[in-house]
Amino acid sequence: MQSLIPLVQIQVILGFICGVIILCLQIRAYRKHKHKFFLTLANSTIFAFAASALASYPYFFSSSESQALNLYHLSIPLGALATILATWGSFQLFRSYDQK
């Protein structure tokens, strides 16, 4: 199981890099077009970062099992909120294109 930790770390780091790129694109799009759904999408990305950071913390730093479980339990509502905001922001984005 220990041999999986570096692979999980790489996967998490790649996910964060992808998230940073997406967040930059969302902020740039909001600055250019001023559509509020880009802010909704950016907020969903930020909440997803927080959820991922909490859930992946034990893979990067030493922590007890109870600490890891507590962090994971904290990450679940943040991940759910990120999902809701991402879905709503995407719905608004596609709806705006349908209205043109």
Buried (B, 14 or more C-beta within 10 A) or exposed (E): EEEEEEEEEEEBEEBBEEBEEBBEBBBEBBEEEEBEBBBBBBBBBBBBBBBBBBBBBBBEEEBEEEEBEEBBEBBEEBBEBBBEBBEBBBEBBEEEEEEE
